[in-house]
Amino acid sequence: MSVKEYKCPCCGAGLKFDSSAQQMTCEYCNTQFAVETVKQYNEALESEREENFGWEEYGADSGNGNWREGEQNGLRGYMCPSCGGEIIGDATTAATRCPYCDNPAVMPGQLSGMFRPDYVLPFKKSKEEAKQAFRQNCKGKWLLPKGFLDEQRMENITGIYVPFWLYDCDTDASISYNATKVRSWSDSDYNYTKTDYFMVNRAGNVEFVKVPADGSAKMDDAYMEAIEPFHYEDLVDFDTAYLSGYLADKYDVDAEQNKPRANKRIQTSVETLMRETVKGYSTVSVKRNNIRFFDGKVSYALLPVWMLNTRYQNKIYTFAMNGQTGKFIGELPVSSGRYWAFLGGFFAIISVLACLIAWFMM
């Protein structure tokens, strides 16, 4: 399987896409190039390259071949074009780094045919900005375990292009509500309550553009929704150059499988919009709900996400940041020692105050 690497025209090192400059950048000679320039240069190199080393093919009869049943499922092997080292990925890996020379590697074959995205949303936020967001998220958390916020842990923050399905559609909605208005008053003898009953009808059309649903079974859907929104005016036509320097996956949950999730999001949004127009009533409940979808279209895009999965006391904690807007979400661990120390100090203060109050009252 082939691996694509974008070479620096100046020094030959691997280039990566710089989210700050929005250009391809060489970390060795510190030179920057436009994406289209790099693409043309590397196409010229590929047309000249002839790789024929004459090695005997390593086949099923080579080596001992003692794989256990199912052990090879999903594994993919690639050769790094820079150092010749082997890069191992799973069935969805589309961009990664060589574990030997650390050069960025893109597997274009993983994104061919039905797996080729329509669009890519380039990273805007750098790794340093992701690390700063992680520090900010931990700031002021007294119960955070000592040493949890260390540089080594933050170095594991990884930029990933996550596969997303984007759904466009128009909706025609008609919703009826049962509503009441309640008025209460009293005189010298009685308390009165009057309840008026109403049927309220709402109807309208709502257009939805690029409702996202991630197409990766590895990603937590709740986290992916929590870092929304993405601003789709920055979408560009897909080009593998934008993947260089980041990880990328192809989808393993297809558009058809994700349609019920997209439908639910759209339906909930329509219901919320309609309900917000029903005002001035004491109670409101839905009597009849009819929402019709039409002119549905689906596109496929890779969207930027900074991810950190870290283990503390045998539990995995996940942090995610929108690689375009910087919106950050994550769950932090609590130090049991600091927790009990905090409770002990709190009750000690309460005891002292109780004693002082009792002394003053004597």
PEJO-V635655 format. One record per residue. N is the residue number from 1. SS is DSSP state (H for helix, E for strand, L for the rest). NEAR is the number of other ideal C-beta (glycine too) atoms within 12 Angstrom. Layout:
N;SS;NEAR
N;SS;NEAR
This chain:
1;L;22
2;L;23
3;L;38
4;E;40
5;L;41
6;L;43
7;E;34
8;L;30
9;L;23
10;L;19
11;L;15
12;L;20
13;L;28
14;E;36
15;E;44
16;E;42
17;E;44
18;E;33
19;L;31
20;L;18
21;L;21
22;L;22
23;E;26
24;E;40
25;E;31
26;E;29
27;L;22
28;L;19
29;L;17
30;L;16
31;L;23
32;E;23
33;E;31
34;L;21
35;H;31
36;H;18
37;H;21
38;H;35
39;H;27
40;H;19
41;H;24
42;H;32
43;H;19
44;H;14
45;H;21
46;H;19
47;H;10
48;H;11
49;L;15
50;L;8
51;L;14
52;L;6
53;L;9
54;L;6
55;L;11
56;L;8
57;L;9
58;L;12
59;L;9
60;L;10
61;L;9
62;L;10
63;L;9
64;L;7
65;L;12
66;L;8
67;L;12
68;L;8
69;L;7
70;L;8
71;L;10
72;L;16
73;L;11
74;L;16
75;L;18
76;E;25
77;E;19
78;E;32
79;E;26
80;L;29
81;L;29
82;L;27
83;L;20
84;L;17
85;L;20
86;E;20
87;E;37
88;E;24
89;E;30
90;L;24
91;L;22
92;L;31
93;E;36
94;E;43
95;E;46
96;E;36
97;E;35
98;L;28
99;L;16
100;L;16
101;L;21
102;L;21
103;L;34
104;E;40
105;E;44
106;E;46
107;L;39
108;H;30
109;H;21
110;H;38
111;H;33
112;L;17
113;H;11
114;H;17
115;H;27
116;L;24
117;L;38
118;L;27
119;E;29
120;E;40
121;L;41
122;L;39
123;L;42
124;L;29
125;L;31
126;L;29
127;H;29
128;H;21
129;H;28
130;H;39
131;H;30
132;H;21
133;H;30
134;H;38
135;H;25
136;H;19
137;H;28
138;H;30
139;L;14
140;L;11
141;L;23
142;L;18
143;L;20
144;L;29
145;L;24
146;L;17
147;L;14
148;L;29
149;L;27
150;L;18
151;H;14
152;H;13
153;H;24
154;H;26
155;L;15
156;L;22
157;L;36
158;E;32
159;E;43
160;E;40
161;E;49
162;E;51
163;E;48
164;E;44
165;E;37
166;E;34
167;E;35
168;E;23
169;E;29
170;E;21
171;E;34
172;E;19
173;E;33
174;E;22
175;E;34
176;E;21
177;E;27
178;E;22
179;E;26
180;E;21
181;E;19
182;E;17
183;E;14
184;E;13
185;E;11
186;E;10
187;L;8
188;L;6
189;L;6
190;L;9
191;E;11
192;E;12
193;E;14
194;E;13
195;E;16
196;E;16
197;E;18
198;E;21
199;E;19
200;E;26
201;E;21
202;E;30
203;E;22
204;E;21
205;E;20
206;E;29
207;E;23
208;E;29
209;E;23
210;E;32
211;E;37
212;E;40
213;E;37
214;E;40
215;L;39
216;L;35
217;L;22
218;L;27
219;L;31
220;L;24
221;H;25
222;H;16
223;H;30
224;H;37
225;H;26
226;H;22
227;L;36
228;L;28
229;L;20
230;L;35
231;L;20
232;H;24
233;H;12
234;H;24
235;L;28
236;E;23
237;E;20
238;L;31
239;L;32
240;H;39
241;H;41
242;H;45
243;H;45
244;L;47
245;L;40
246;L;42
247;E;38
248;E;45
249;E;37
250;L;39
251;L;36
252;L;23
253;L;28
254;L;19
255;H;27
256;H;18
257;H;18
258;H;30
259;H;23
260;H;17
261;H;26
262;H;35
263;H;23
264;H;20
265;H;29
266;H;33
267;H;27
268;H;22
269;H;24
270;H;35
271;H;27
272;H;19
273;H;23
274;H;32
275;H;22
276;L;14
277;L;21
278;L;27
279;L;14
280;L;14
281;L;22
282;L;20
283;E;18
284;E;26
285;E;20
286;E;25
287;E;19
288;E;18
289;E;21
290;E;21
291;E;31
292;E;22
293;E;28
294;E;17
295;E;16
296;E;24
297;E;21
298;E;27
299;E;30
300;E;35
301;E;38
302;E;51
303;E;49
304;E;48
305;E;48
306;E;44
307;E;37
308;E;38
309;E;23
310;E;29
311;E;14
312;E;24
313;L;14
314;L;7
315;E;14
316;E;16
317;E;29
318;E;32
319;E;38
320;E;39
321;E;40
322;E;36
323;L;42
324;L;35
325;L;25
326;L;29
327;L;29
328;E;33
329;E;28
330;E;33
331;L;24
332;L;26
333;L;29
334;L;22
335;L;21
336;H;16
337;H;17
338;H;19
339;H;18
340;H;14
341;H;17
342;H;19
343;H;16
344;H;14
345;H;15
346;H;15
347;H;14
348;H;14
349;H;14
350;H;14
351;H;14
352;H;14
353;H;14
354;H;14
355;H;14
356;H;13
357;H;12
358;H;11
359;H;10
360;H;9
361;H;8
362;L;7
